[in-house]
Amino acid sequence: YEFEGWYMVKPAMRTLMLPLSEPEEIRIEVIERGTIGDITLIARYKYAGYIQLKEESMLGMYHAEIATTIPIEERVSYDEENPVYLLGVFLGQTLENLRENFINDNLVFLDANENVLTESDVVATGRQIVVYGEDGSVLDRVHIVLKGDTNGDGRVTGADTNMLLNYISKQGELITSRLLAADVNEDGRITGADTNMLLNHLSQQNKFWPDDIESTLRG
């Protein structure tokens, strides 16, 4: 946890016309000379273990139920049962390049088997970003999703199309991160439309990313 500051509690007030108001907390730097009466101070701490994107990042972090993504407005807790997924990375993006999108300086990148990756490795569906505590416990974890990479090898090829077709025909299953990668048109469903978009990307008729993309930061 990281110290955020001291807050002074302003007592609740009652007037003849209005009901009792709620106590108010005011952040303070110093207590002014001449302050009279009892003073209640509260020390506020914020959880500093969360993986956080910079404001200029074009990436997004989401909770997901199958292929329905729910944008995260504010992290309130780390819950392994409710994973967080990172969307918006591009094909061939190195982990060194990806690291520039985060305010954290203690990120560790892992493969799907939790082996540590190097900065020169590239993004792939199922790879993870982790923050560890001093005792080795996981403070936060985010799962990477690369659009179209349904088999998690960091490439977008005919093998991904086959996995997508097998899922649609109910001949195969996909875990959540791969389902998100398969929803290439981002409509929350896995259908033939996704297959067509994937085939168009492979044939270079309508590529997922521009050829000159170098970063997921604005400006």
Solvent accessible surface area in square Angstrom, and as a share of the most:
residue,aa,sasa,rsa
1,Y,190,0.72
2,E,85,0.38
3,F,97,0.40
4,E,63,0.28
5,G,6,0.05
6,W,121,0.43
7,Y,43,0.16
8,M,53,0.24
9,V,33,0.19
10,K,95,0.40
11,P,96,0.60
12,A,32,0.25
13,M,120,0.54
14,R,167,0.61
15,T,75,0.43
16,L,184,0.92
17,M,174,0.78
18,L,117,0.58
19,P,106,0.67
20,L,95,0.47
21,S,54,0.35
22,E,148,0.66
23,P,79,0.50
24,E,90,0.40
25,E,74,0.33
26,I,69,0.35
27,R,123,0.45
28,I,29,0.15
29,E,147,0.66
30,V,106,0.61
31,I,84,0.42
32,E,123,0.55
33,R,238,0.87
34,G,62,0.60
35,T,66,0.38
36,I,166,0.84
37,G,56,0.54
38,D,153,0.79
39,I,61,0.31
40,T,77,0.45
41,L,68,0.34
42,I,53,0.27
43,A,35,0.27
44,R,90,0.33
45,Y,128,0.49
46,K,98,0.42
47,Y,53,0.20
48,A,50,0.39
49,G,2,0.02
50,Y,20,0.08
51,I,0,0.00
52,Q,75,0.33
53,L,40,0.20
54,K,65,0.28
55,E,171,0.77
56,E,76,0.34
57,S,8,0.05
58,M,101,0.45
59,L,14,0.07
60,G,15,0.15
61,M,22,0.10
62,Y,52,0.20
63,H,46,0.21
64,A,13,0.10
65,E,124,0.55
66,I,108,0.55
67,A,7,0.06
68,T,78,0.45
69,T,50,0.29
70,I,83,0.42
71,P,82,0.52
72,I,37,0.19
73,E,162,0.73
74,E,136,0.61
75,R,32,0.12
76,V,128,0.73
77,S,68,0.44
78,Y,62,0.24
79,D,66,0.34
80,E,88,0.39
81,E,155,0.70
82,N,63,0.32
83,P,41,0.26
84,V,6,0.03
85,Y,14,0.05
86,L,0,0.00
87,L,37,0.19
88,G,47,0.45
89,V,2,0.01
90,F,14,0.06
91,L,70,0.35
92,G,41,0.39
93,Q,2,0.01
94,T,47,0.27
95,L,0,0.00
96,E,102,0.46
97,N,34,0.17
98,L,0,0.00
99,R,65,0.24
100,E,86,0.39
101,N,0,0.00
102,F,5,0.02
103,I,99,0.50
104,N,22,0.11
105,D,135,0.70
106,N,74,0.38
107,L,8,0.04
108,V,41,0.23
109,F,6,0.02
110,L,3,0.01
111,D,27,0.14
112,A,68,0.53
113,N,121,0.62
114,E,91,0.41
115,N,84,0.43
116,V,111,0.64
117,L,28,0.14
118,T,82,0.48
119,E,68,0.31
120,S,89,0.58
121,D,44,0.23
122,V,51,0.29
123,V,0,0.00
124,A,0,0.00
125,T,4,0.02
126,G,12,0.12
127,R,52,0.19
128,Q,13,0.06
129,I,0,0.00
130,V,0,0.00
131,V,1,0.01
132,Y,84,0.32
133,G,16,0.15
134,E,192,0.86
135,D,123,0.64
136,G,48,0.47
137,S,54,0.35
138,V,41,0.24
139,L,53,0.27
140,D,0,0.00
141,R,27,0.10
142,V,0,0.00
143,H,36,0.16
144,I,0,0.00
145,V,5,0.03
146,L,0,0.00
147,K,56,0.24
148,G,0,0.00
149,D,0,0.00
150,T,1,0.00
151,N,36,0.18
152,G,23,0.22
153,D,58,0.30
154,G,5,0.05
155,R,146,0.53
156,V,13,0.08
157,T,39,0.23
158,G,40,0.39
159,A,47,0.36
160,D,0,0.00
161,T,10,0.06
162,N,88,0.45
163,M,55,0.24
164,L,0,0.00
165,L,84,0.42
166,N,62,0.32
167,Y,56,0.21
168,I,64,0.32
169,S,60,0.39
170,K,183,0.77
171,Q,143,0.64
172,G,26,0.25
173,E,152,0.68
174,L,17,0.09
175,I,113,0.57
176,T,37,0.21
177,S,8,0.05
178,R,71,0.26
179,L,6,0.03
180,L,12,0.06
181,A,0,0.00
182,A,0,0.00
183,D,11,0.06
184,V,2,0.01
185,N,48,0.25
186,E,119,0.53
187,D,62,0.32
188,G,30,0.29
189,R,153,0.56
190,I,26,0.13
191,T,41,0.24
192,G,39,0.38
193,A,46,0.36
194,D,0,0.00
195,T,10,0.06
196,N,89,0.46
197,M,63,0.28
198,L,1,0.00
199,L,84,0.42
200,N,52,0.27
201,H,15,0.07
202,L,60,0.30
203,S,61,0.39
204,Q,131,0.58
205,Q,140,0.62
206,N,92,0.47
207,K,82,0.35
208,F,31,0.13
209,W,35,0.12
210,P,82,0.51
211,D,125,0.65
212,D,115,0.59
213,I,51,0.26
214,E,136,0.61
215,S,39,0.25
216,T,4,0.02
217,L,40,0.20
218,R,138,0.50
219,G,125,1.20
